[in-house]
Amino acid sequence: MFQVFKKITKSLRGKNLGKIPGVRPLHRFLFEKLKPKGAALLEIQGSKMFINPEDTGEAPDLLLRGVYDEYETELVKNLIKPGMRAVDIGAHIGYFTLIMARAAGPEGKVWAFEPEPENFKLLKTNIKINNLDNVTAYPYALSNKKGKVKLFLDKKNLGNVSLQAGNISAQDLGGSFEVEAHTLDEHFEKEKIDFIKIDVQGAEGLVLKGGEKTLKNNKLKMIMEFWPWGLKNLGSDPLEFLIWLQGLGFRFSLLDARQKILKPKDPASLLSVSENREGGKGWANLLCEN
């Protein structure tokens, strides 16, 4: 029955039916009633992938469309060339890890970091069922120093794991746990790195400060979520953070998902774009190149 629902959804996509009152709530209701129960095995972007249908973050798009964040997906595929060495920080269950591994090929290498235990189990499973010998996964958080950190969970969006409870809405906050934190430099100071994808719910400032030597030692491209509200909650001034990256030689482009283009921006413009979304709590995806 879900496959029928999926085909109907696909056939109606792009017809602006969501503007009709009641259509979106009805679609959500039917999706919740008809979606698979338990872990679902899908073919996603050329790889096999187990997902948790209860995850309100990636799962709906993957179940219905087979792609999550389409423009970012295209960019990652195009930016990573065979033989490249890439790091996925905030890997979740491996959507981008698998894409990066396929693009880098057997001569390349991908390191994936995911601290949430259930996500990490699915990540490891998804790496294994695709026979990806070029991927190494770590169950650690990354931060600006080594030690124990507390991570907070979102009980609905299972990829929304943060070092700050305030970065998760009160009604969705689902508890916390302690996990080991490492630094980027600890792992990669002496490694050649070509590409980084980082999405860690406001901890980007901490993580990259803990990887300053790695960033200085490598000419790389990085796709990063820039969320000023979340950065502030974790003690990073968002404008100073971008200016710091700029001082390391990075230049920035905004990922415009609607137009599917990159828009070069300076730090002040990026801060303005992000803070003018979602009532001052907006975010943007950036391509950073040095």
N, C-alpha and C positions, 0 to 999 in steps of 0.2 A: 504493500500500500504506500510505503514511503517513496518508492521509486516513481509511482504515478504522481504523487504530490510534487516530487522533484521535477518531473517533466513538465507539469503544468506551470510550476514556478518559473522554469527556464523559458517557456514559450511566452510568458507574460512580461518577462523582464524588459525594461526600457519603455514601457507603455504608460509610465507615470500613474499607475493605479494606486500607488501609495498615498496620493493626494486625496483620494476619496475617503471620507470619514468612515472609520470602522474596518478598512481593508487591512491595515497593518496589525491591529490587535487580532483580527481573525487569522491572519497568516501566522502570527506567533503562536496562537492557540493550537492551530493544526500542526505546526512544526513540533511543538512539545508533545502532542498526543501521538504523532506518527513516527517520530525519530527512533532510531534503533536503541535498544536497551543493552547496557553493558558495552564493553569495548568493541568498536567497529573497525574492521580492516578495509581500507580504501586504497585506490590507486590515485596518488596525488603527485602531479608534476613529474611523472615518470618513475616514481618510487612507490613501494608499498608502505602503508603507514597505518598504525593503530591509533585511534583517537578515542577520547572520552566524550560521548555525546552530551553529557551533562555540563560540559564546559561552555559557558556562554560567551567566551572570548573567540577563539579560533573555530570551534566546532561547527557552528551554523554555516559559515562560509565554506568550510571544507566539505561538509555533507551536501550542501546544495549546489556549490559552484566548482568545487575542486581546486580553489585557489584562495589565498588569504593575502590581502593587500597587494592587488594585482600589479600596480606600477612598481612597488618596491621589489616584488618578485622578478619582474622583467629586468630591473636594474641589476640585481644580484647576479642573475644569469649572464648578463652582458659584461659585467665588470670583472667577474672571476674567470680567468683563463686557465687552460690546462697547465698543471705544474705549480700553480699558486698555493700559498700557505695562508690560511684564513682562520679567524677566531670568531666564534659565535658566543657572545656574552648575554646571558638570559635566553638560553636555547629552548626552554619550555620542553615540548615533546619532540622537537627536532625538525619542524617544518623547514626552516631556513638551513639548518645543519645538513639535511639531505640534499637540498638544492645546491648548496655550496660544495658538498662532497662530489656530486655528479659533475659540476662544472670544473672543479679542480682536477678531477680524474685520478687515476692510480698513482701518478707521479707527484700529485699535490698532497696537501695535508690540511685537515681541519681539526681544531680543538674546540670542544663545546663545554660550556659551563652552565650547570643548572642545579641550584641548591635544594629545590623542593623535592622531597623523596618520591612522591607518586609521579610527578612529572619526569623525574630522572629515570624511574623504572621504564616508563614508556619510551623515553629517549633512547635508552640502552636497547630496548626491544626493537625499536625502529631502525637503529643502526645495524643490529644483528640480522634482521630478516632481509636486509638489502645487501648483506655481505660486504659492508664498507670497511675494509681494512685500513683506509686512509683517515679514519676518524678516531679521536680519543676523547672520551667524555669524562668530566670531573663533577662530583657532587658538592662543589664548593660555591660559596658566594665569593665575589671579588670586591675589594674595597681599597682604601688608601693605606691600610696596614693589616698585618696578619694578626689573627686572634679569633675569639668567639663573637658572633653578632646575633642579634635577634631579628628574625624575619616574620613579617605579618602576612597572613593569608586572606584572600578574597574567597568567600565560600561559593561564589557563582562563576566569576571569571578566574579560572584556575591558573592562568598565566600572569595574573596581577599579583605578584609577590613583591613586597617592598620592605626596606629597612626602616620604614617610618609608618606607624599606624595611621597617621593623618593623611597618608597618600591613598588610603582606601576608604570609601564611604562608610559611615558608621553602621548603616543597615546591612552592608555586605561583609563587614569585618568578621573573619572566621577563625580567629585564634592566632597563636604565634608559636615559634619554636626556635631553639638555638642551633646554629650551624657554624662550621668552621669557615673562616674567611681567609683568602689568600690575596696576593697582589699580582697584577699583570707583570710587573718587573721580575717578580720571583720566578715566574714561568718563562718569560720571553725576552728578558734583557739581552740575552746573547743569541736569540733566534731571529731568523729572517721572517718577517711578517709582511704580507702584501695587502691584506684586507681584514677589517674588523666590522662586525655587526653588533651593535650594543643597544639593548632596550631593557633597562633595569629599574624602571619606575622611580626616577628621580635620583638614583645613585650614580648616574653617569659622571658627575663631578668627582665623587670619591674614587670611583674605579679608575678613571683616566689619570687622576693625580697619582694614584698608585702604579701607574704605567708610564710615567714621564720619560724614563730612559728608553723604554720600548718605542714610544712615539718619536723621540728624537733620533733613534738609531735606524729607523725604517722609513722609506718612502712608501706611503700606503694610502689607500682609500678607505673611508669609514662611513658606514650608514648608521646614524645615531638618532634616537628619539631625543628631542629637546623639549622639556616640559618645565618651564620656569617655576610654576607652583610647587611641583614635586622637588625640584632642586633646592628651592628655598627651605622647604621643610626638612631637608637633610643638611642644611648649613652651607650650601653653595650659592653664591650670588650668581644668577644666570648670565648677566652681562659680563661680569668679570671672568666667568668660566669660558665664554666664547672668546674674549679678548686674550685670555691665557693660551687657548688653542691657536689663536691667530699668531701669537708670539712664537709658537713652535713651528710656524710656517704653513698652517692650515688656512685654506680658503673655503667658503661655504656656498652651497646651493640648496635652495628649498625644493623638496619634492612636491610638485603640484600633481596630486593623484588624479584630479578631474581632467586637466589638460594633458596629462602624461608628459610633462616637460620639467626640466631643471631650471630654476630661476636663481642666478647668482645674487647673493644678499650679503650685506655687512652685518656685524653683530647687533647693532641697534635696531636695524630693520627686522631681523629675525625675532628679537625680543618683542617688538611691537606686533608682528603678525601673530605670534603665539598668545600674547596676553589679550589680544582682541577677540579671541575665540573662547567659547564655553564660559562666558561671564568672568573672564580674567584667569581661568584655570586651563586654558587651551594648551595644545602641544603642536609640534611640527616635526616631521622627519627631515633630516638633513643629510646631504652628502658632503663629507669633509675630505679634502685632498691636500696633501703637502708636497 
